[in-house]
Amino acid sequence: MVTMSAFEVLGPIMVGPSSSHTAGALRIALVARSLAPAPICHVDFVLYNSFSRTHLGHGTDRALVAGILGLGPADIRVRRSFELAREAGLGFTITEGGRDEGLHPNTVEIRMECEGGSSISVTGESLGGGRVRVSSIDGVRVSIAGNMPTIFVEHRDLPGVLAALTRTLSTANVNIATMSTFREERGGKAYTVFEVDEPVGARLLELLGATDHVEFATQVNVPGAAGASAPVESGLSFASGSQLLAACGARQLSIGELMRAREVELAGDAADLSPDAAMARVLEVMRSETTEAITRPKVSLGGLLGRQAADVASCGEGGLAGALLGTTLTRATAFAMATLERSATMGVIVAAPTAGSAGVVPGALLACAESTGAEDAAIRRALWNAAAVGALVSTNATVAGAEGGCQAEVGTASAMAASALVELLGGTPAQCLDAASLAIANTLGLVCDPVGGMVEFPCQARNAMGVACAMSSAQLALSGVGCPIPFDEVVDAMAAVGAALPATLRETAEGGLAATPTARGGCASCGACA
């Protein structure tokens, strides 16, 4: 079943430019920080694969340091993390580990030296859209995604230790959902990871830590994970497009209405914001990100962006729109481009579903809403719809450019926007998924080749293309022109195509436009990354 929250798809709200390489990297560092047994004195970040190739242009290094300092993904101080680390007396080094085909495309090993001489190494993977997973601790393979309250215990591999730990949890009336133990060698250092059904309190961690032969116990908080505090009833659950349509039909709800109802149950009573308030916050940030770069343009970190959105908007007002894109699509294009410009200056945006594709959903939806006079309630319902489509693609394929190319990013965003537009304009759930299918079909095979390793070009132009794809797909579906291939099969095809793409065309900046002589020459002379 789809387990993620809507706000793992329309989110995180973050400092740009990349959800995988900026927000995801920062979240991995936050998890590593929480696992350190003592305050951290020095940390070495070893970057692999796509992280190794593009970390300068994506601000990955700044984000990792920010996470170790405890900053959040939306904290504008992320861009100043190096300076803040020096002020805090934190030493750090960034090491490019190069390519390792045995590792996830977005992998970092975080080696921490702590006060008192202790140390710990945590390896994490950025899965796309800001979601992360811990894959090893001190070289011992684990798998921690944080979808449930998670306890991490370091102990000796001796008889009776596990029995004592489980007895402590039982006495505290904590139900164990899963338990996994990993060890280096018989009788040596071992780690046990408990996923539990109940919230974890400080007193419980203290009791676990006081158990014989236990070094320490801590709760693993993985930012961005759903961490559901309440189960979702079967009538609101779905694993595929066909199941989503069946659920909508059984409940007589739109896709957006069903996704909102699911989120209300998923959040339970533990959420800081109600689902409606959280979605209102998403809409607020989207309105800001789509307009700021038009009214107050700034030059991007890499120097490739700045004023493009304003130029498109002003040309549209000057009459060019009538001959080419039309008023609504011109405005949608400018909005989408403005979002990428804000992201590329390390401004705050909503990943939708990623930072590199963040302009498509708000660009298309807000321009259409302005044109039709749609109220905020209808826009929010359309955003719930977009979240459902993005969650299906995330679950059954990928939204990470490093895994599936730009088809996974802009292609998914176009599908989300197309479906949301259909709901906004009164279409049926089946028409929504038809529009989403057409959008993916027409971006299938799109490669991810960021020039200079930066989320600037061709990313901004592809967001402009994405809104055009979304709007044309929505109009086709609403006109009764459906997709002959079911949505689920289209998503499966996207996953297969993404797996077939060579690594050079999956966000490594080693192929496509990034490998052209002009791109390589410009990158060598720019100096922005330094």
C-alpha positions, 0 to 999 in steps of 0.5 A, spaced: 500 500 500 501 507 499 504 509 506 507 516 505 503 522 507 501 527 502 506 532 504 512 527 503 509 528 495 508 536 496 514 537 500 518 538 503 518 545 504 525 546 503 531 551 501 533 549 494 536 547 489 534 540 490 530 535 494 534 529 493 541 533 493 539 538 498 533 537 503 535 529 502 542 530 504 540 535 510 535 529 513 540 524 512 545 528 516 540 530 521 539 522 522 546 521 523 546 527 528 541 523 532 545 517 532 551 520 535 553 517 542 556 524 544 556 531 542 560 531 535 567 534 534 569 533 527 565 529 521 567 527 514 562 526 509 564 521 503 560 522 497 558 517 492 555 516 485 551 522 483 552 526 490 560 525 488 559 528 481 554 534 483 554 536 490 557 543 489 552 545 484 546 542 488 549 545 495 549 538 498 555 539 502 552 545 505 546 541 506 550 536 510 553 540 514 547 544 516 544 537 518 549 536 523 548 543 526 541 541 527 538 546 522 531 544 518 530 543 510 527 550 510 532 554 514 535 559 510 541 559 514 543 552 510 546 557 505 551 559 511 552 552 514 560 552 513 560 559 517 556 557 522 560 550 523 566 554 524 563 559 529 560 552 533 567 549 533 565 543 528 570 541 524 568 537 517 571 535 511 568 533 504 570 527 500 568 525 493 568 517 494 567 517 486 562 511 483 560 505 486 555 501 482 553 497 489 551 503 492 544 507 491 546 513 486 545 518 492 549 515 498 553 519 503 557 516 509 558 520 515 563 519 519 563 522 526 568 523 531 565 525 538 567 528 545 570 523 549 573 519 544 567 515 541 565 515 534 560 512 529 559 512 522 552 512 518 551 511 511 544 514 508 541 514 501 536 520 498 531 516 495 527 522 492 523 528 494 527 529 500 525 521 503 531 518 506 533 511 508 539 509 513 543 503 510 548 502 514 551 503 521 559 502 523 559 498 516 553 493 519 547 493 514 541 496 516 535 499 513 531 504 517 526 509 513 522 511 519 515 510 517 514 507 524 517 510 531 524 506 531 528 505 536 536 504 535 540 500 540 547 498 540 549 492 545 554 486 545 552 480 542 551 476 548 545 471 550 540 474 554 540 481 551 535 481 546 530 478 551 532 483 556 530 489 551 524 485 549 522 484 556 523 492 557 518 494 551 513 489 554 513 492 561 512 499 558 506 496 554 510 497 547 508 493 541 513 491 537 512 491 530 518 489 527 525 487 530 532 486 526 538 485 529 545 486 525 552 484 528 559 484 526 561 478 529 559 473 534 560 476 541 562 482 538 558 489 537 551 488 535 545 493 533 538 492 534 532 496 530 525 496 533 519 499 529 514 499 534 506 501 534 507 507 540 510 513 541 517 512 544 518 516 551 525 519 554 524 514 560 523 508 556 530 510 552 533 510 559 531 503 561 533 500 555 540 504 555 541 501 562 540 494 560 546 490 561 551 490 555 547 495 552 552 501 550 546 506 548 539 506 546 536 512 542 530 514 538 531 514 530 527 520 527 527 520 520 525 527 517 520 526 512 517 519 513 510 518 514 510 516 522 503 514 522 500 515 529 493 512 526 492 506 521 488 508 515 482 504 514 482 499 508 476 503 504 481 509 504 488 505 502 490 504 495 496 501 492 495 502 484 491 507 480 486 501 479 485 501 487 484 508 487 479 509 482 475 503 486 476 507 492 473 513 489 467 509 486 465 506 493 465 512 497 463 517 491 469 521 492 473 525 488 481 523 488 482 529 492 477 528 497 479 521 498 486 523 499 484 528 504 480 523 508 486 518 508 491 524 510 486 526 516 486 518 518 494 518 517 495 524 521 491 522 527 492 526 533 499 527 533 500 532 527 503 539 529 498 542 524 492 539 521 492 536 514 488 542 512 492 547 515 498 544 512 495 544 505 494 551 506 501 552 508 503 549 502 499 553 497 501 559 501 509 557 499 507 556 492 504 562 491 510 566 494 515 561 490 511 562 483 511 570 483 517 573 487 522 571 481 518 575 477 517 581 481 524 581 484 529 577 480 535 574 482 541 571 479 542 564 481 548 560 484 551 558 478 549 564 474 545 560 469 538 563 471 535 570 473 530 574 469 528 569 465 521 568 468 520 576 468 522 576 461 516 570 459 511 574 463 512 581 460 512 578 453 506 575 454 503 581 457 506 585 451 501 580 446 506 575 444 501 570 448 496 571 443 500 568 437 503 562 441 502 560 448 495 564 450 494 568 456 493 562 461 499 557 459 504 563 458 502 565 466 503 558 468 510 558 464 512 564 467 510 561 474 514 555 473 520 558 471 520 563 477 519 557 482 526 554 479 529 561 479 527 561 487 530 554 488 536 556 484 538 562 489 537 557 495 530 560 496 524 556 500 520 552 495 515 546 496 518 540 492 512 537 488 514 532 488 522 534 487 525 541 487 528 540 480 520 539 478 517 544 483 515 549 478 510 544 474 504 543 479 504 550 482 505 553 475 499 550 472 494 550 477 495 557 480 495 560 472 488 555 471 485 557 478 486 565 476 483 564 469 477 560 472 476 564 478 477 558 482 477 559 490 482 556 495 478 550 497 478 548 490 485 549 489 487 545 495 482 539 493 486 539 486 493 539 490 490 533 494 489 530 488 496 531 485 499 528 492 495 522 490 498 521 483 505 523 486 504 518 491 502 512 486 508 514 482 513 514 488 511 507 490 511 504 484 516 507 480 521 513 482 521 520 483 528 521 483 532 523 477 538 519 479 534 513 479 529 514 473 532 520 469 528 527 468 522 523 466 521 521 474 521 528 476 518 533 471 514 527 468 511 525 474 510 533 476 506 533 469 502 527 471 500 530 478 499 537 475 494 534 469 490 530 474 489 536 479 487 540 473 482 535 471 479 535 478 479 543 478 475 543 472 470 538 474 473 532 471 472 525 473 477 520 477 478 516 471 479 522 467 484 525 472 488 518 471 487 519 463 490 525 464 496 523 468 497 517 463 498 522 457 503 526 461 507 520 463 507 517 456 509 524 453 515 525 457 517 517 457 525 517 456 526 524 458 533 524 461 536 528 467 543 532 465 544 538 469 549 542 466 554 543 471 551 539 476 546 545 477 539 545 478 538 550 473 539 548 465 535 545 462 531 544 469 528 551 468 526 550 461 523 543 462 519 545 468 516 550 462 515 544 458 512 540 464 506 545 464 505 545 457 504 537 457 500 538 463 495 542 460 495 539 454 494 532 457 488 535 461 484 538 455 485 531 452 482 527 457 476 532 459 475 532 451 474 525 452 481 523 449 483 518 454 489 514 454 489 506 451 494 504 456 492 504 463 495 508 468 498 503 472 502 500 466 504 507 464 507 507 471 510 500 470 513 503 463 516 509 466 520 504 472 522 500 466 525 505 462 528 509 468 532 502 470 534 502 462 537 509 462 545 509 463 548 512 469 550 518 465 543 520 463 541 520 471 543 526 474 550 525 474 552 531 469 556 526 465 551 525 459 546 529 455 547 536 454 551 536 460 557 533 456 557 538 450 563 542 449 559 548 451 557 546 457 563 543 459 567 549 457 562 554 461 563 549 467 570 550 467 570 557 467 564 559 471 567 558 478 561 559 482 561 552 485 568 554 488 
